[in-house]
Amino acid sequence: ALITSIQEKENNKNHIFEAHIDFDVFIDAIKQVIKAQEIDYVVMGTNGISGAREKLLGSNTKNVIKHIDCKTLIIPENYKFKPIKELLLPLDPKTDVKEETFTELL
């Protein structure tokens, strides 16, 4: 029902929505889907830790950031989209940045 609702609301031919049910460990399940489906980006919502408003990220989100080797976009609960005006890219002076990094960001 969730997939049908999203497809009807978004009605975008450029996106495919599928449900995956897996009883494996959360991070292992994500890794398996990324590999099997050749996923380019993981997009996930987060509502942080229940009852702790000062904390932005819950344990699942932190584990995705730490253990998933895939570009990830994390959307906080109740976020309202605003066009990006500026972007901060903190780098170590020793970081070798390739042109593709900026192309993807832009």
All heavy atoms as an XYZ file, in Angstrom:
850
protein
N       0.824     -1.197      0.000
C       0.000      0.000      0.000
C       0.871      1.265      0.000
O       0.532      2.244     -0.660
C      -0.937      0.001      1.206
N       1.989      1.226      0.731
C       2.884      2.386      0.776
C       3.473      2.669     -0.602
O       3.494      3.818     -1.050
C       4.003      2.165      1.799
C       5.076      3.253      1.873
C       4.456      4.594      2.269
C       6.164      2.848      2.849
N       3.938      1.637     -1.286
C       4.521      1.802     -2.618
C       3.490      2.375     -3.580
O       3.769      3.313     -4.333
C       5.077      0.457     -3.143
C       6.182     -0.063     -2.235
C       5.571      0.592     -4.577
C       7.371      0.835     -2.086
N       2.286      1.847     -3.572
C       1.216      2.350     -4.447
C       0.937      3.814     -4.155
O       0.802      4.627     -5.075
C      -0.069      1.518     -4.257
O       0.236      0.156     -4.557
C      -1.177      2.003     -5.181
N       0.883      4.165     -2.877
C       0.621      5.549     -2.479
C       1.717      6.485     -2.995
O       1.435      7.561     -3.535
C       0.526      5.634     -0.954
O       0.485      6.959     -0.525
N       2.963      6.080     -2.864
C       4.091      6.902     -3.338
C       4.039      7.044     -4.852
O       4.210      8.134     -5.395
C       5.437      6.298     -2.886
C       5.588      6.404     -1.375
C       6.609      6.987     -3.595
C       6.770      5.641     -0.814
N       3.807      5.944     -5.552
C       3.758      5.986     -7.018
C       2.641      6.890     -7.516
O       2.829      7.648     -8.472
C       3.592      4.571     -7.579
C       4.838      3.736     -7.452
C       4.629      2.293     -7.830
O       3.527      1.756     -7.719
N       5.691      1.638     -8.260
N       1.485      6.831     -6.876
C       0.366      7.685     -7.285
C       0.651      9.146     -6.998
O       0.342     10.027     -7.802
C      -0.914      7.243     -6.575
C      -1.452      5.931     -7.086
C      -2.624      5.408     -6.268
O      -2.979      6.034     -5.248
O      -3.167      4.349     -6.643
N       1.257      9.413     -5.855
C       1.544     10.798     -5.460
C       2.639     11.403     -6.332
O       2.529     12.527     -6.797
C       1.950     10.844     -3.991
C       2.219     12.230     -3.480
C       2.587     12.214     -2.008
C       2.896     13.626     -1.540
N       3.360     13.655     -0.167
N       3.708     10.667     -6.551
C       4.858     11.197     -7.288
C       4.674     11.106     -8.797
O       5.069     11.993     -9.511
C       6.136     10.485     -6.853
C       6.471     10.665     -5.386
C       6.558     12.120     -4.975
O       7.073     12.952     -5.744
O       6.101     12.429     -3.862
N       4.137      9.995     -9.292
C       3.875      9.813    -10.716
C       5.045     10.283    -11.587
O       4.891     11.068    -12.501
C       2.579     10.529    -11.108
C       2.096     10.072    -12.474
O       2.482      9.018    -12.944
N       1.263     10.876    -13.100
N       6.244      9.814    -11.257
C       7.450     10.200    -11.968
C       8.040      8.967    -12.647
O       8.466      8.036    -11.981
C       8.458     10.810    -10.985
C       9.675     11.369    -11.679
O      10.084     10.892    -12.731
N      10.268     12.371    -11.076
N       8.081      8.972    -13.943
C       8.571      7.821    -14.713
C      10.081      7.597    -14.553
O      10.603      6.561    -14.930
C       8.219      8.000    -16.181
C       6.745      8.271    -16.424
C       6.073      7.094    -17.044
C       4.654      7.380    -17.424
N       3.699      7.280    -16.367
N      10.793      8.581    -13.987
C      12.236      8.453    -13.798
C      12.607      7.681    -12.537
O      13.779      7.420    -12.304
C      12.887      9.838    -13.729
C      12.783     10.568    -15.054
O      12.907      9.963    -16.112
N      12.540     11.858    -14.995
N      11.618      7.351    -11.707
C      11.892      6.657    -10.453
C      11.113      5.361    -10.373
O       9.997      5.263    -10.872
C      11.525      7.548     -9.255
C      12.312      8.801     -9.210
N      11.810      9.995     -9.660
C      13.570      9.063     -8.789
C      12.721     10.938     -9.508
N      13.799     10.397     -8.990
N      11.734      4.394     -9.743
C      11.092      3.101     -9.511
C      11.072      2.877     -8.008
O      12.087      3.047     -7.326
C      11.881      1.961    -10.197
C      11.919      2.170    -11.709
C      11.272      0.608     -9.843
C      12.895      1.241    -12.410
N       9.930      2.510     -7.471
C       9.791      2.232     -6.051
C       9.481      0.754     -5.878
O       8.575      0.223     -6.521
C       8.664      3.080     -5.444
C       8.920      4.558     -5.546
C       8.415      5.295     -6.605
C       9.689      5.209     -4.593
C       8.643      6.658     -6.709
C       9.934      6.561     -4.689
C       9.411      7.291     -5.748
N      10.255      0.096     -5.021
C      10.053     -1.318     -4.744
C      10.125     -1.535     -3.240
O      10.858     -0.833     -2.546
C      11.142     -2.170     -5.398
C      11.159     -2.131     -6.896
C      12.283     -2.972     -7.477
O      12.913     -3.748     -6.719
O      12.543     -2.860     -8.678
N       9.402     -2.511     -2.761
C       9.471     -2.889     -1.346
C      10.400     -4.089     -1.207
O      10.367     -5.010     -2.032
C       8.089     -3.229     -0.830
N      11.243     -4.064     -0.210
C      12.128     -5.194      0.096
C      11.931     -5.542      1.561
O      12.099     -4.689      2.430
C      13.602     -4.830     -0.147
C      13.939     -4.629     -1.576
N      14.368     -5.652     -2.383
C      13.893     -3.531     -2.360
C      14.572     -5.188     -3.601
N      14.297     -3.897     -3.609
N      11.579     -6.766      1.817
C      11.421     -7.234      3.189
C      12.562     -8.190      3.467
O      12.793     -9.142      2.712
C      10.062     -7.922      3.392
C       8.944     -6.918      3.125
C       9.963     -8.506      4.795
C       7.563     -7.521      3.102
N      13.307     -7.914      4.535
C      14.471     -8.715      4.869
C      14.559     -8.826      6.378
O      14.417     -7.836      7.090
C      15.731     -8.033      4.309
C      16.935     -8.939      4.295
O      17.100     -9.736      5.244
O      17.721     -8.853      3.337
N      14.795    -10.011      6.870
C      14.872    -10.223      8.311
C      16.313    -10.319      8.786
O      16.587    -10.773      9.886
C      14.077    -11.475      8.692
C      12.615    -11.317      8.398
C      12.064    -11.883      7.264
C      11.811    -10.573      9.237
C      10.710    -11.713      6.975
C      10.463    -10.398      8.960
C       9.913    -10.978      7.831
N      17.242     -9.868      7.961
C      18.662     -9.858      8.294
C      18.964     -8.644      9.174
O      18.101     -7.802      9.406
C      19.473     -9.771      6.988
C      20.874    -10.346      7.128
O      21.326    -10.552      8.261
O      21.510    -10.583      6.092
N      20.182     -8.545      9.633
C      20.636     -7.356     10.356
C      20.491     -6.157      9.418
O      20.779     -6.254      8.224
C      22.112     -7.529     10.795
C      22.648     -6.275     11.448
C      22.245     -8.730     11.726
N      20.032     -5.019      9.943
C      19.706     -3.836      9.149
C      20.809     -3.478      8.151
O      20.564     -3.352      6.945
C      19.427     -2.667     10.102
C      19.005     -1.398      9.420
C      17.826     -1.331      8.711
C      19.785     -0.257      9.512
C      17.427     -0.157      8.091
C      19.403      0.923      8.895
C      18.214      0.970      8.190
N      22.033     -3.316      8.618
C      23.148     -2.904      7.752
C      23.448     -3.978      6.710
O      23.682     -3.670      5.544
C      24.396     -2.572      8.589
C      24.138     -1.337      9.455
C      25.629     -2.378      7.720
C      23.795     -0.080      8.682
N      23.429     -5.232      7.102
C      23.677     -6.317      6.146
C      22.609     -6.341      5.056
O      22.909     -6.555      3.877
C      23.717     -7.664      6.861
C      24.926     -7.802      7.786
O      25.895     -7.025      7.619
O      24.895     -8.681      8.667
N      21.364     -6.121      5.437
C      20.272     -6.101      4.460
C      20.472     -4.967      3.453
O      20.278     -5.163      2.247
C      18.935     -5.950      5.187
N      20.860     -3.798      3.931
C      21.101     -2.661      3.027
C      22.246     -2.979      2.066
O      22.150     -2.735      0.864
C      21.380     -1.373      3.821
C      20.121     -0.929      4.563
C      21.871     -0.253      2.900
C      20.339      0.233      5.508
N      23.329     -3.530      2.590
C      24.474     -3.880      1.745
C      24.060     -4.863      0.647
O      24.481     -4.742     -0.504
C      25.599     -4.479      2.595
C      26.330     -3.471      3.429
C      27.430     -4.150      4.249
C      28.174     -3.143      5.094
N      29.235     -3.790      5.901
N      23.236     -5.847      1.007
C      22.799     -6.850      0.041
C      21.965     -6.221     -1.080
O      22.152     -6.540     -2.254
C      21.987     -7.942      0.741
C      22.822     -8.803      1.665
C      21.966     -9.651      2.586
O      20.756     -9.772      2.406
N      22.597    -10.245      3.597
N      21.067     -5.317     -0.726
C      20.219     -4.674     -1.733
C      21.052     -3.761     -2.628
O      20.867     -3.733     -3.844
C      19.056     -3.901     -1.075
C      18.298     -3.066     -2.104
C      18.114     -4.856     -0.371
N      21.983     -3.016     -2.031
C      22.863     -2.135     -2.822
C      23.611     -2.949     -3.876
O      23.677     -2.563     -5.044
C      23.844     -1.375     -1.906
C      23.099     -0.305     -1.108
C      24.977     -0.742     -2.721
C      23.948      0.335     -0.014
N      24.140     -4.081     -3.463
C      24.903     -4.918     -4.392
C      23.994     -5.569     -5.438
O      24.270     -5.503     -6.637
C      25.658     -6.002     -3.615
C      26.554     -6.844     -4.475
C      27.360     -7.825     -3.654
C      28.258     -8.646     -4.550
N      29.061     -9.601     -3.791
N      22.903     -6.168     -4.992
C      22.019     -6.895     -5.905
C      21.332     -5.980     -6.912
O      21.148     -6.344     -8.074
C      20.967     -7.670     -5.107
N      20.963     -4.784     -6.494
C      20.218     -3.870     -7.360
C      21.098     -2.778     -7.977
O      20.590     -1.897     -8.658
C      19.087     -3.197     -6.562
C      18.078     -4.153     -5.993
C      17.226     -4.795     -7.060
O      16.835     -4.147     -8.023
N      16.940     -6.070     -6.905
N      22.408     -2.824     -7.695
C      23.361     -1.821     -8.194
C      22.875     -0.401     -7.876
O      22.764      0.462     -8.743
C      23.600     -2.004     -9.691
C      24.214     -3.357    -10.019
C      24.429     -3.575    -11.502
O      24.023     -2.728    -12.319
O      25.029     -4.603    -11.847
N      22.596     -0.167     -6.603
C      22.075      1.113     -6.111
C      23.172      2.174     -6.157
O      24.310      1.921     -5.761
C      21.541      0.955     -4.669
C      20.457     -0.120     -4.593
C      21.083      2.281     -4.089
C      19.194      0.196     -5.340
N      22.843      3.375     -6.637
C      23.789      4.492     -6.687
C      23.713      5.369     -5.439
O      24.723      5.891     -4.981
C      23.512      5.374     -7.911
C      23.723      4.620     -9.208
O      24.729      3.900     -9.317
O      22.877      4.746    -10.100
N      22.515      5.581     -4.937
C      22.300      6.448     -3.778
C      21.322      5.798     -2.809
O      20.321      5.224     -3.237
C      21.683      7.797     -4.195
C      22.648      8.754     -4.825
C      22.910      8.711     -6.188
C      23.302      9.716     -4.058
C      23.798      9.585     -6.784
C      24.189     10.596     -4.644
C      24.432     10.527     -6.004
O      25.320     11.401     -6.585
N      21.619      5.930     -1.523
C      20.675      5.532     -0.490
C      20.046      6.815      0.028
O      20.744      7.760      0.385
C      21.386      4.801      0.676
C      20.427      4.562      1.834
C      21.996      3.493      0.192
N      18.728      6.867      0.015
C      18.005      8.016      0.555
C      17.176      7.492      1.709
O      16.397      6.560      1.546
C      17.088      8.669     -0.498
C      16.336      9.838      0.100
C      17.889      9.103     -1.712
N      17.397      8.071      2.889
C      16.661      7.586      4.051
C      16.194      8.740      4.915
O      16.836      9.782      4.980
C      17.504      6.606      4.871
C      18.709      7.199      5.571
S      19.698      6.003      6.481
C      18.629      5.580      7.822
N      15.058      8.535      5.528
C      14.548      9.511      6.482
C      15.046      9.156      7.868
O      15.417      8.017      8.141
N      15.085     10.138      8.734
C      15.480      9.885     10.118
C      14.626     10.734     11.034
O      14.284     11.860     10.715
C      16.983     10.167     10.349
O      17.301      9.851     11.705
C      17.346     11.613     10.071
N      14.277     10.157     12.154
C      13.562     10.922     13.161
C      14.360     10.999     14.448
O      13.878     11.448     15.463
C      12.157     10.350     13.412
C      12.195      8.908     13.872
O      13.251      8.303     13.958
N      11.035      8.359     14.147
N      15.592     10.540     14.407
C      16.467     10.627     15.571
C      16.003      9.732     16.694
O      15.142      8.886     16.541
N      16.604      9.948     17.832
C      16.304      9.126     18.995
C      15.008      9.608     19.629
O      14.834     10.798     19.861
C      17.463      9.208     20.007
C      18.737      8.705     19.341
C      17.155      8.408     21.253
C      19.977      8.967     20.130
N      14.111      8.694     19.900
C      12.822      9.055     20.489
C      13.013      9.821     21.790
O      13.742      9.387     22.675
C      11.998      7.797     20.757
O      11.792      7.101     19.561
N      12.369     10.956     21.892
C      12.387     11.730     23.123
C      13.650     12.532     23.357
O      13.813     13.130     24.410
N      14.561     12.550     22.423
C      15.811     13.296     22.610
C      15.938     14.298     21.473
O      16.627     14.065     20.497
C      17.004     12.348     22.649
N      15.292     15.428     21.587
C      15.242     16.403     20.494
C      16.608     16.954     20.124
O      16.831     17.382     19.006
C      14.311     17.550     20.866
C      12.871     17.096     20.969
C      11.984     18.237     21.282
N      11.889     19.057     20.076
C      11.100     20.076     19.943
N      10.313     20.439     20.921
N      11.063     20.774     18.830
N      17.556     16.953     21.079
C      18.871     17.509     20.780
C      19.704     16.578     19.899
O      20.719     16.970     19.361
C      19.634     17.830     22.074
C      20.035     16.630     22.914
C      18.914     16.103     23.820
O      17.811     16.672     23.829
O      19.160     15.105     24.504
N      19.279     15.355     19.749
C      19.998     14.393     18.909
C      19.325     14.314     17.552
O      18.146     14.054     17.453
C      19.979     13.010     19.560
C      20.551     12.994     20.951
C      21.890     12.384     20.930
C      22.395     12.351     22.363
N      23.622     11.725     22.511
N      20.086     14.506     16.503
C      19.522     14.501     15.151
C      19.455     13.092     14.571
O      18.501     12.736     13.906
C      20.362     15.400     14.240
C      19.975     15.416     12.768
C      18.580     15.994     12.603
C      20.968     16.215     11.961
N      20.475     12.284     14.825
C      20.576     10.993     14.166
C      20.370      9.837     15.133
O      20.962      9.803     16.205
C      21.944     10.848     13.503
C      22.340     11.942     12.525
C      23.757     11.717     12.031
C      21.373     12.017     11.372
N      19.549      8.890     14.732
C      19.363      7.681     15.514
C      20.443      6.662     15.185
O      21.293      6.871     14.317
N      20.396      5.532     15.855
C      21.440      4.519     15.687
C      21.451      3.924     14.283
O      22.523      3.653     13.734
C      21.281      3.414     16.735
O      20.004      2.813     16.621
N      20.278      3.713     13.665
C      20.264      3.180     12.299
C      20.942      4.139     11.329
O      21.731      3.729     10.473
C      18.835      2.906     11.830
C      18.266      1.648     12.436
O      19.005      0.747     12.822
N      16.958      1.574     12.524
N      20.661      5.422     11.467
C      21.275      6.417     10.581
C      22.779      6.461     10.788
O      23.548      6.483      9.826
C      20.659      7.806     10.839
O      19.245      7.706     10.695
C      21.208      8.828      9.864
N      23.209      6.476     12.041
C      24.651      6.481     12.324
C      25.326      5.251     11.749
O      26.422      5.340     11.187
C      24.893      6.558     13.832
C      24.579      7.906     14.417
C      24.833      7.908     15.909
C      24.413      9.236     16.513
N      24.576      9.237     17.969
N      24.681      4.094     11.849
C      25.272      2.871     11.308
C      25.346      2.901      9.788
O      26.305      2.397      9.205
C      24.489      1.648     11.787
C      24.832      1.288     13.206
O      25.952      1.499     13.658
N      23.869      0.759     13.936
N      24.365      3.498      9.145
C      24.420      3.628      7.679
C      25.602      4.513      7.299
O      26.381      4.179      6.404
C      23.087      4.190      7.120
C      23.248      4.622      5.672
C      21.987      3.151      7.246
N      25.769      5.646      7.982
C      26.884      6.550      7.687
C      28.222      5.839      7.883
O      29.131      5.973      7.057
C      26.803      7.811      8.568
C      25.589      8.647      8.169
C      28.088      8.634      8.477
C      25.257      9.759      9.147
N      28.349      5.069      8.949
C      29.611      4.395      9.277
C      29.917      3.196      8.388
O      31.055      2.974      8.012
C      29.581      3.884     10.725
C      29.874      4.885     11.759
C      29.886      4.172     13.107
C      30.241      5.094     14.241
N      30.240      4.385     15.525
N      28.891      2.410      8.066
C      29.144      1.082      7.498
C      28.699      0.877      6.059
O      29.000     -0.163      5.473
C      28.488      0.019      8.375
C      28.968      0.041      9.793
N      30.239     -0.334     10.160
C      28.351      0.431     10.932
C      30.380     -0.189     11.465
N      29.249      0.272     11.961
N      27.990      1.826      5.476
C      27.516      1.652      4.098
C      28.408      2.456      3.162
O      28.551      3.666      3.317
C      26.041      2.094      3.954
C      25.139      1.240      4.838
C      25.601      2.046      2.504
C      25.117     -0.230      4.507
N      29.005      1.772      2.199
C      29.892      2.417      1.239
C      29.098      2.772     -0.013
O      29.247      2.164     -1.071
C      31.058      1.491      0.895
C      32.100      2.170      0.046
O      32.201      3.411      0.099
O      32.822      1.471     -0.682
N      28.202      3.735      0.155
C      27.351      4.195     -0.936
C      26.969      5.632     -0.613
O      26.791      5.985      0.562
C      26.097      3.316     -1.023
S      25.007      3.703     -2.397
N      26.852      6.459     -1.618
C      26.426      7.840     -1.381
C      25.075      7.802     -0.669
O      24.189      7.040     -1.048
C      26.317      8.600     -2.690
C      27.645      8.732     -3.387
C      27.436      9.309     -4.771
C      28.698      9.187     -5.561
N      28.653      8.129     -6.550
N      24.944      8.617      0.375
C      23.741      8.571      1.194
C      23.201      9.970      1.439
O      23.950     10.884      1.768
C      24.052      7.894      2.549
O      24.635      6.623      2.297
C      22.801      7.723      3.376
N      21.913     10.119      1.262
C      21.216     11.366      1.537
C      20.261     11.089      2.693
O      19.376     10.240      2.580
C      20.449     11.836      0.302
C      19.663     13.126      0.413
C      20.594     14.311      0.734
C      18.901     13.392     -0.878
N      20.460     11.805      3.798
C      19.649     11.596      4.992
C      18.743     12.803      5.183
O      19.208     13.937      5.247
C      20.555     11.384      6.219
C      21.409     10.139      5.985
C      19.726     11.277      7.489
C      22.562      9.994      6.916
N      17.436     12.551      5.255
C      16.443     13.605      5.357
C      15.842     13.596      6.760
O      15.182     12.626      7.149
C      15.301     13.401      4.333
C      15.830     13.115      2.934
C      14.336     14.577      4.368
C      16.606     14.230      2.307
N      16.050     14.665      7.534
C      15.455     14.723      8.878
C      13.928     14.784      8.807
O      13.354     15.329      7.855
C      16.007     16.025      9.476
C      17.167     16.392      8.619
C      16.896     15.815      7.264
N      13.289     14.236      9.822
C      11.833     14.259      9.914
C      11.324     15.701      9.853
O      11.943     16.611     10.400
C      11.408     13.629     11.240
C       9.924     13.493     11.415
C       9.575     12.801     12.729
O      10.301     12.980     13.720
O       8.576     12.095     12.736
N      10.241     15.908      9.165
C       9.576     17.213      9.020
C      10.406     18.250      8.271
O      10.128     19.447      8.355
C       9.164     17.781     10.386
C       8.171     16.883     11.079
O       7.285     16.318     10.439
N       8.314     16.733     12.377
N      11.417     17.827      7.531
C      12.231     18.765      6.770
C      11.417     19.333      5.618
O      10.733     18.613      4.909
C      13.490     18.085      6.223
C      14.330     19.013      5.389
C      15.156     19.942      5.990
C      14.268     18.988      4.004
C      15.926     20.811      5.229
C      15.027     19.851      3.230
C      15.845     20.766      3.855
O      16.591     21.631      3.101
N      11.490     20.626      5.440
C      10.845     21.294      4.313
C      11.933     21.710      3.333
O      12.862     22.433      3.697
C      10.067     22.541      4.769
C       9.019     22.265      5.818
C       7.870     21.461      5.230
C       6.780     21.278      6.270
N       6.178     19.995      6.267
N      11.825     21.264      2.095
C      12.858     21.534      1.101
C      12.993     23.024      0.814
O      12.008     23.730      0.643
C      12.563     20.802     -0.212
C      13.561     21.120     -1.286
C      14.821     20.558     -1.258
C      13.260     22.010     -2.295
C      15.756     20.860     -2.228
C      14.185     22.323     -3.271
C      15.438     21.745     -3.237
N      14.260     23.467      0.754
C      14.604     24.819      0.315
C      15.762     24.659     -0.673
O      16.675     23.884     -0.420
C      15.082     25.671      1.493
C      14.044     25.895      2.556
C      14.650     26.657      3.725
C      13.977     26.195      4.986
N      14.795     26.259      6.152
N      15.726     25.370     -1.776
C      16.833     25.242     -2.738
C      18.178     25.562     -2.079
O      18.270     26.451     -1.235
C      16.495     26.283     -3.807
C      15.026     26.490     -3.687
C      14.706     26.299     -2.226
N      19.193     24.838     -2.478
C      20.535     25.024     -1.918
C      21.151     26.283     -2.512
O      21.175     26.460     -3.730
C      21.419     23.800     -2.217
C      20.827     22.568     -1.534
C      22.854     24.052     -1.778
C      21.485     21.276     -1.947
N      21.662     27.159     -1.643
C      22.310     28.400     -2.086
C      23.820     28.312     -1.932
O      24.567     28.879     -2.716
C      21.780     29.586     -1.287
C      20.318     29.867     -1.544
C      19.830     31.030     -0.723
C      18.345     31.237     -0.952
N      17.784     32.260     -0.100
N      24.264     27.627     -0.889
C      25.694     27.472     -0.635
C      25.960     26.045     -0.184
O      25.083     25.388      0.367
C      26.164     28.426      0.468
C      26.045     29.889      0.111
C      26.521     30.776      1.255
O      26.130     30.528      2.402
O      27.293     31.692      0.962
N      27.190     25.599     -0.404
C      27.578     24.256     -0.027
C      28.959     24.310      0.605
O      29.871     24.922      0.044
C      27.598     23.361     -1.268
C      27.982     21.916     -1.074
C      26.933     21.191     -0.236
C      28.121     21.230     -2.424
N      29.104     23.699      1.756
C      30.395     23.629      2.439
C      30.980     22.246      2.214
O      30.315     21.240      2.445
C      30.212     23.873      3.944
C      31.454     23.655      4.810
C      32.545     24.664      4.446
C      31.086     23.765      6.268
N      32.202     22.202      1.737
C      32.888     20.941      1.506
C      34.178     20.958      2.315
O      35.213     21.437      1.846
C      33.176     20.759      0.011
C      33.845     19.461     -0.395
C      32.967     18.262     -0.050
C      34.167     19.473     -1.877
N      34.126     20.473      3.559
C      35.339     20.475      4.386
C      36.316     19.409      3.901
O      35.932     18.266      3.685
C      34.819     20.155      5.784
C      33.527     19.467      5.572
C      32.988     19.923      4.254
N      37.552     19.818      3.699
C      38.571     18.902      3.189
C      39.838     18.990      4.024
O      40.186     20.047      4.540
C      38.925     19.244      1.738
C      37.806     19.146      0.719
C      38.252     19.734     -0.604
C      37.369     17.711      0.557
N      40.522     17.891      4.103
C      41.841     17.846      4.699
C      42.817     18.308      3.624
O      42.639     17.980      2.446
C      42.140     16.395      5.108
C      43.472     16.261      5.809
O      44.508     16.383      5.123
O      43.468     16.034      7.021
N      43.846     19.079      3.974
C      44.799     19.535      2.946
C      45.430     18.390      2.144
O      45.853     18.578      1.021
C      45.872     20.278      3.740
C      45.204     20.681      5.010
C      44.172     19.614      5.301
N      45.444     17.202      2.717
C      46.043     16.055      2.034
C      45.030     15.302      1.160
O      45.386     14.374      0.478
C      46.618     15.092      3.062
C      47.718     15.711      3.898
C      48.149     14.774      4.995
C      49.078     15.517      5.942
N      49.276     14.826      7.180
N      43.774     15.719      1.206
C      42.730     15.031      0.447
C      42.928     15.258     -1.048
O      43.091     16.379     -1.501
C      41.337     15.537      0.861
O      41.167     15.319      2.250
C      40.244     14.812      0.103
N      42.902     14.153     -1.784
C      43.007     14.224     -3.237
C      41.595     14.264     -3.811
O      40.900     13.252     -3.842
C      43.769     13.007     -3.765
C      43.931     13.038     -5.275
O      43.937     14.145     -5.852
O      44.056     11.951     -5.866
N      41.151     15.436     -4.230
C      39.797     15.589     -4.750
C      39.833     15.520     -6.264
O      40.560     16.258     -6.912
C      39.181     16.931     -4.288
C      37.776     17.077     -4.835
C      39.180     17.020     -2.781
N      39.033     14.626     -6.786
C      38.962     14.469     -8.233
C      37.836     15.341     -8.785
O      36.902     15.695     -8.081
C      38.720     13.008     -8.561
C      39.861     12.107     -8.129
C      39.555     10.664     -8.447
C      40.698      9.754     -8.129
N      41.171      9.765     -6.771
N      37.923     15.682    -10.033
C      36.932     16.541    -10.681
C      35.517     15.956    -10.576
O      34.548     16.679    -10.403
C      37.301     16.741    -12.149
C      36.363     17.669    -12.880
C      36.791     17.893    -14.328
O      37.986     17.739    -14.645
O      35.913     18.211    -15.130
N      35.413     14.606    -10.617
C      34.106     13.953    -10.550
C      33.380     14.291     -9.251
O      32.156     14.358     -9.218
C      34.244     12.428    -10.654
C      34.870     11.922    -11.926
C      36.403     11.885    -11.846
O      36.971     11.423    -10.842
O      37.029     12.330    -12.817
N      34.131     14.510     -8.177
C      33.523     14.844     -6.896
C      32.699     16.116     -7.015
O      31.558     16.177     -6.573
C      34.609     15.036     -5.815
O      35.381     13.837     -5.740
C      33.981     15.328     -4.464
N      33.254     17.138     -7.650
C      32.553     18.397     -7.793
C      31.445     18.311     -8.835
O      30.405     18.935     -8.687
C      33.538     19.524     -8.143
C      34.464     19.830     -7.019
C      35.776     19.405     -7.034
C      34.017     20.543     -5.911
C      36.622     19.675     -5.978
C      34.861     20.826     -4.843
C      36.170     20.389     -4.883
N      31.656     17.540     -9.875
C      30.632     17.377    -10.900
C      29.373     16.786    -10.270
O      28.268     17.259    -10.514
C      31.134     16.456    -12.027
O      32.320     17.021    -12.559
C      30.100     16.312    -13.115
N      29.530     15.760     -9.436
C      28.373     15.150     -8.783
C      27.699     16.119     -7.838
O      26.480     16.180     -7.776
C      28.779     13.891     -8.026
C      29.043     12.732     -8.947
C      29.224     11.436     -8.191
O      28.751     11.333     -7.035
O      29.822     10.518     -8.747
N      28.471     16.892     -7.093
C      27.880     17.864     -6.167
C      27.100     18.927     -6.908
O      26.000     19.311     -6.509
C      28.963     18.527     -5.319
C      29.577     17.670     -4.222
C      30.777     18.385     -3.618
C      28.559     17.330     -3.169
N      27.667     19.417     -8.000
C      26.988     20.458     -8.775
C      25.775     19.906     -9.478
O      24.766     20.533     -9.615
C      27.953     21.087     -9.768
C      29.114     21.840     -9.135
C      30.108     22.285    -10.203
C      28.621     23.034     -8.341
